[in-house]
């Protein structure tokens, strides 16, 4: 929670300075160390402390905001979904001479499932498009390549296939099924929208000239 919420100002400031600093965020999607309160990292539809009826706004996209600096290495990983990708990202982040931010999905007891099944659940997470795997490496711009590279494919499973495995989403069905269905529908739309944004960004080179008014009008 600190990286997305109360500590975000400090995190963003460090990234903005351009110093050679490596940052690893273990994202549990709640304030785990103080009892599981909701934060800006909490996903849409999840039940947490101070969100007993399910969080009705989407999760903050910390990775996308960090990419906006342009000079920071930013990556998102899930060890259970793609182990080799994690190793590759950590090597690249360490070798980058500038600020590096790695967002690592971290299962938590507050999610409400047997964590011995964490690997399978992370695979569902990525397959549903809720946690895209990617690397934003400014060094690729020097080679004329888009700095953002997607390392997971488009969503191939419904969001529900992930949510139904965890009590933080499932519990709402017993208290307000109509709201649970609506929040899952919105979560599905949000996952698809996020993927489309990333897909477009992955095709953009930072050295490209902006389109003229005439080109935009076509």
Residue pairs with C-beta under 8 A, 6 or more apart in sequence:
1 28
1 30
1 31
1 32
1 37
1 39
1 40
1 41
2 8
2 31
3 11
3 25
3 27
3 41
3 62
4 27
4 39
4 40
4 41
4 60
4 62
5 31
5 39
5 40
5 41
8 40
8 62
11 23
11 101
12 65
12 66
14 21
14 23
14 99
15 23
15 66
15 69
15 72
15 99
15 101
16 69
17 99
18 71
18 98
18 99
19 98
19 99
20 96
20 97
20 98
20 99
21 99
21 100
22 93
22 94
22 100
22 102
23 99
23 100
23 101
23 102
24 102
24 104
25 62
25 101
25 102
25 103
25 104
26 104
26 106
27 41
27 103
27 104
27 105
27 106
28 41
28 106
28 107
28 108
28 110
28 111
29 39
29 41
29 42
29 43
29 46
29 59
29 108
29 111
30 36
30 37
30 38
30 39
30 41
30 42
30 48
30 108
30 110
31 37
31 38
31 39
32 108
32 110
35 49
36 48
36 49
36 108
36 110
37 48
37 49
37 50
38 46
38 48
38 49
38 50
38 51
38 55
40 59
40 60
41 59
41 60
41 62
42 48
42 51
42 55
42 59
43 55
43 58
43 59
43 130
43 187
44 55
44 56
44 57
44 58
44 59
44 183
44 186
44 187
44 190
45 54
45 55
45 163
45 169
45 172
45 180
45 183
45 184
45 186
45 187
46 54
46 55
46 168
46 169
47 53
47 54
47 55
47 167
47 168
47 169
47 171
47 172
48 55
48 110
48 168
53 172
53 175
53 176
53 179
54 169
54 172
54 176
54 179
54 180
54 183
56 183
58 186
58 187
58 190
61 194
62 103
63 74
63 75
63 76
63 101
63 103
63 134
63 136
64 197
66 72
66 74
66 101
67 74
67 136
67 147
67 148
67 201
69 99
70 138
70 206
71 98
71 99
71 138
72 98
72 99
72 100
72 101
72 136
72 138
73 92
73 93
73 96
73 98
73 99
73 100
73 101
73 135
73 136
73 137
73 138
74 100
74 101
74 102
74 103
74 135
74 136
75 89
75 92
75 93
75 100
75 101
75 102
75 103
75 134
75 135
75 136
76 102
76 103
76 105
76 131
76 132
76 133
76 134
77 85
77 86
77 89
77 102
77 103
77 104
77 105
77 133
78 86
78 104
78 105
78 122
78 125
78 126
78 131
78 133
79 86
79 104
79 105
79 122
80 107
80 118
80 119
80 120
80 121
80 122
80 123
81 105
81 122
81 123
81 125
81 126
81 131
81 133
81 152
82 126
82 133
82 151
82 152
85 133
85 151
86 104
88 135
89 102
89 135
90 102
92 135
92 137
93 100
93 101
93 102
94 100
96 137
96 138
96 139
98 138
105 122
105 125
105 131
107 115
107 118
107 121
107 122
109 115
110 168
111 166
111 167
111 168
112 166
112 167
112 168
112 170
112 171
113 121
113 165
113 166
113 167
117 165
121 162
121 165
121 166
122 131
124 157
124 161
124 162
124 165
125 131
125 162
126 132
126 133
126 152
127 155
127 156
127 157
127 161
127 162
128 155
128 157
128 158
128 159
128 161
128 162
128 191
129 154
129 155
129 159
129 191
129 192
129 194
129 195
130 159
130 162
130 187
130 191
132 150
132 152
132 194
132 195
132 198
133 150
133 151
133 152
134 148
134 149
134 150
134 151
134 152
134 198
134 202
135 148
135 149
135 151
136 147
136 148
136 149
137 147
137 149
138 147
138 206
139 147
140 146
140 147
140 149
141 147
141 205
141 206
141 207
144 205
144 207
145 205
146 201
146 202
146 203
146 204
146 205
146 206
147 205
147 206
148 198
148 201
148 202
148 204
149 202
150 198
150 199
150 202
154 195
154 199
155 191
155 192
155 195
158 188
159 184
159 187
159 188
159 191
160 184
160 188
163 169
163 170
163 184
163 187
164 170
169 180
169 184
172 179
172 180
172 183
173 180
